[in-house]
Amino acid sequence: MTRWYTEKKKEHFYQEAKRVGYRARSAFKLQQIQKRFHLIPKNGIVVDLGAAPGGWSQVAKELVGEQGIVIGIDLSSIKPFDGIIFLQGDVTKPTTLDELKELIAGKNPDVVLSDMSPDISGNYSVDQARSAWLCDNALHVATHLLRPGGHFICKIFEGEDTKAFLEKIKQHFMVVKTFSPEASRKSSSEVYIVAKSFKNTYKKGDLSSSYS
C-alpha cells in the first residue's frame, strides 16, 4: 500500500464521503460551492461534465430534488444511481453533445458543471494547458445549452492560461469569480471558476459549429 493511498484513506473528506455514501470526496467541493454561491435550484436541470464516479451528480440530485433532472457525462462508464441519467461519451465531441440535446429534449439547463481533469503527465505546464483545453470545451457546452441567466462552474489548474480563460468567460456571464473550496487538498493547484447569470450570447445554429 503506497504512502499516498494510506494518507488518502486517513484524510477527513475521504472518510466522510465513505460514511455518508458519496462516491468521491469531491462531492464536498460542490456542496461548499453551493453553500457560498447558491447556483443549483430546486427542480432545476443540471448537466455534469466529467461526472465519474458520480459524486458531483449525487450532490446535484440532492439539490434539485425528485422533480429536478441531473445528467452526468464522462468518458468512463458510471455505476447507475437512482434518479440520475449517466451518458458515456466524450464531451469534446459534437456527437456526444447531440446525444445530450436529445436527453434534455429541447430544454435548457439551469447549471452546467465541470470537474474535468486531464490525465496527469507529471509535466505541470502540459497538465495545466490540458486543463485549460478541457475548460474551454466545457464553456463551449455551457454557452450552447444554458438558459439565459443560467450558471457555470468549472475547475481549472492555475497557470499561464487561467487569466485568458477568465476573460473569455466574462464575455458570456455577468459575474465571474474564483473559489477554492475547503475540501480541495492543500497541495492542489486547482481553482473553481464560478460564472453566474449567462448573457445568452450564443447565436442559434449547429452545436458542433465551433468545434475545431
Number of C-alpha atoms within 10 A of each C-alpha: 5 7 8 8 10 10 11 13 13 10 13 12 21 20 14 14 17 13 9 8 10 20 18 19 20 22 21 22 21 23 17 16 19 16 11 11 13 11 20 25 16 16 16 20 24 28 29 24 27 25 26 23 19 25 21 29 31 22 21 31 25 14 20 18 16 12 11 18 21 27 23 27 26 21 14 14 14 17 10 11 11 7 17 17 16 22 21 16 20 16 22 18 13 17 14 16 20 13 13 20 15 10 13 17 9 10 13 19 21 25 28 25 26 26 21 20 18 15 9 12 9 8 8 14 14 13 18 23 19 19 25 25 17 24 24 18 17 25 22 18 21 26 24 19 25 25 19 17 14 23 27 28 25 22 23 27 23 18 16 12 17 19 10 10 17 16 11 13 20 16 13 20 22 14 14 19 13 15 15 18 18 12 17 17 13 9 6 10 14 20 17 22 22 22 25 22 20 25 18 16 12 16 8 7 9 10 18 16 8 9 10 6
